[in-house]
């Protein structure tokens, strides 16, 4: 379930902000990406995926 949410999100972030992110060194790029992704995953995408897949997860 996590990969179903994180893979498209990472691709979307790189598609939107890729040119800007590539101007930073790798550790700073990683920091920026995780500062965006972790809260988005924990508070938005994983709860949403849990609600959408509730019937399948609990069967």
PyMOL commands that set and color helices and strands:
alter all, ss='L'
color gray80, all
select helices_A, chain A and resi 2-21+26-52+54-57
alter helices_A, ss='H'
color red, helices_A
deselect
rebuild
show_as cartoon
